[in-house]
Amino acid sequence: IALPNQDHSWTVTLFMTFSKFRLLDTHENLLNFFEKYFPDSVPLIGEKKLCGDFFKAAPRPLVSVKCNPYHVGNKVLIIGDAAHAMVPFYGQGMNAGFEDCTLLNKLMDDHKENLEKVLVDFTNKRNKDAHAIC
């Protein structure tokens, strides 16, 4: 993906397995890869900048957070990204947080604000859905 920056430059992110990244170990291999899969990008970025930027930083893993339970006793509950962070390009992080709030509000009503019941029920009801998307 390519995301614009405020200075009118671009931040380009390449997503693929680490085994494929390891094959791009030389300038020649990198340029051949980009010429094959992203031929229009090479003239736009420039070979020198592409190679310089690519080899400046090592690939990093994408991380998702999956917790269970979401509560500790009847005192603490984590919701939103603290409970189930996901990679940003899913576009669902904020939606999942809103779902957490909606469910928590409903359970507070259903259990007449009895936190012990609310928190256990929240974990039991929310965990499967949250893990499915992460």
C-alpha positions as CSV (number, residue, x, y, z in Angstrom):
1,I,0.0,0.0,0.0
2,A,1.1,3.6,-0.5
3,L,0.0,6.3,1.9
4,P,0.5,10.0,1.3
5,N,2.5,12.1,3.8
6,Q,1.9,15.8,4.6
7,D,5.1,16.7,2.9
8,H,3.7,15.3,-0.4
9,S,6.0,12.2,-0.2
10,W,4.7,8.7,0.1
11,T,5.1,5.9,2.6
12,V,5.0,2.6,0.8
13,T,4.5,-0.7,2.6
14,L,5.1,-4.1,1.2
15,F,3.2,-7.0,2.8
16,M,4.5,-10.6,2.2
17,T,6.0,-13.6,4.0
18,F,9.4,-13.4,5.5
19,S,10.6,-16.2,3.3
20,K,9.8,-14.0,0.2
21,F,11.6,-11.0,1.8
22,R,14.7,-13.1,2.3
23,L,14.9,-13.7,-1.5
24,L,15.2,-9.9,-2.0
25,D,18.8,-9.9,-0.7
26,T,20.5,-7.9,-3.4
27,H,19.7,-4.8,-5.4
28,E,19.4,-6.9,-8.5
29,N,16.9,-9.3,-6.9
30,L,14.9,-6.4,-5.5
31,L,14.7,-4.5,-8.8
32,N,13.8,-7.7,-10.7
33,F,11.0,-8.3,-8.2
34,F,9.6,-4.8,-8.5
35,E,9.9,-4.9,-12.3
36,K,7.9,-8.1,-12.4
37,Y,5.2,-7.3,-9.9
38,F,5.1,-3.4,-9.7
39,P,6.7,-2.2,-12.9
40,D,5.0,1.2,-12.8
41,S,6.5,1.9,-9.4
42,V,10.2,1.7,-10.3
43,P,10.3,4.8,-12.5
44,L,8.1,6.7,-10.0
45,I,10.3,5.8,-7.0
46,G,13.6,5.5,-8.8
47,E,16.0,2.6,-8.6
48,K,18.5,4.3,-6.2
49,K,15.8,5.4,-3.8
50,L,13.9,2.1,-3.9
51,C,17.0,0.1,-3.1
52,G,18.3,2.6,-0.5
53,D,14.9,2.7,1.4
54,F,14.3,-1.0,1.1
55,F,17.6,-2.1,2.6
56,K,17.6,0.6,5.3
57,A,15.1,-1.3,7.4
58,A,14.4,-5.0,8.1
59,P,10.9,-6.4,7.6
60,R,8.8,-6.4,10.7
61,P,5.9,-8.7,11.6
62,L,2.3,-7.6,11.6
63,V,0.8,-8.1,15.1
64,S,-2.7,-9.0,16.3
65,V,-3.6,-9.1,20.0
66,K,-5.9,-11.8,21.3
67,C,-6.7,-12.0,25.0
68,N,-8.8,-14.2,27.1
69,P,-10.3,-13.4,29.5
70,Y,-10.8,-9.7,29.1
71,H,-11.4,-9.2,32.8
72,V,-9.7,-9.7,36.1
73,G,-12.1,-10.4,39.0
74,N,-14.8,-7.8,39.1
75,K,-12.5,-4.8,39.0
76,V,-10.8,-4.6,35.6
77,L,-12.0,-5.0,32.0
78,I,-10.0,-4.3,28.8
79,I,-11.8,-3.4,25.6
80,G,-11.0,-2.2,22.2
81,D,-7.4,-2.5,20.9
82,A,-6.2,-3.4,24.4
83,A,-8.2,-6.6,24.1
84,H,-8.1,-7.3,20.4
85,A,-5.8,-5.1,18.3
86,M,-5.6,-6.0,14.7
87,V,-3.6,-4.9,11.6
88,P,-4.8,-1.5,10.5
89,F,-5.7,-2.4,6.9
90,Y,-8.6,-4.5,8.0
91,G,-10.3,-1.2,8.8
92,Q,-12.2,-2.8,11.7
93,G,-10.4,-1.8,14.9
94,M,-12.7,1.1,15.7
95,N,-15.8,-0.9,14.7
96,A,-14.7,-3.6,17.1
97,G,-14.2,-1.1,19.9
98,F,-17.7,0.3,19.3
99,E,-19.1,-3.2,19.4
100,D,-17.4,-3.7,22.8
101,C,-19.0,-0.5,24.1
102,T,-22.4,-1.5,22.8
103,L,-22.2,-5.0,24.4
104,L,-20.8,-3.6,27.7
105,N,-23.7,-1.1,27.9
106,K,-26.3,-3.8,27.2
107,L,-24.7,-6.2,29.8
108,M,-24.7,-3.4,32.4
109,D,-28.4,-3.1,31.9
110,D,-29.1,-6.8,31.7
111,H,-27.2,-7.5,34.9
112,K,-28.3,-4.3,36.7
113,E,-24.7,-3.1,36.9
114,N,-23.5,-6.2,38.8
115,L,-19.8,-6.0,37.6
116,E,-19.0,-9.6,38.5
117,K,-21.7,-10.9,36.2
118,V,-21.1,-8.2,33.6
119,L,-17.4,-8.8,33.2
120,V,-17.6,-12.6,33.0
121,D,-20.5,-12.4,30.5
122,F,-18.6,-9.8,28.4
123,T,-15.6,-12.1,28.1
124,N,-17.8,-15.1,27.2
125,K,-19.9,-13.2,24.7
126,R,-17.3,-11.1,23.0
127,N,-14.2,-13.3,22.8
128,K,-15.3,-15.6,20.0
129,D,-16.3,-12.7,17.7
130,A,-13.2,-10.6,18.5
131,H,-10.8,-13.6,17.9
132,A,-12.6,-14.3,14.6
133,I,-11.6,-10.9,13.1
134,C,-8.0,-10.7,14.4
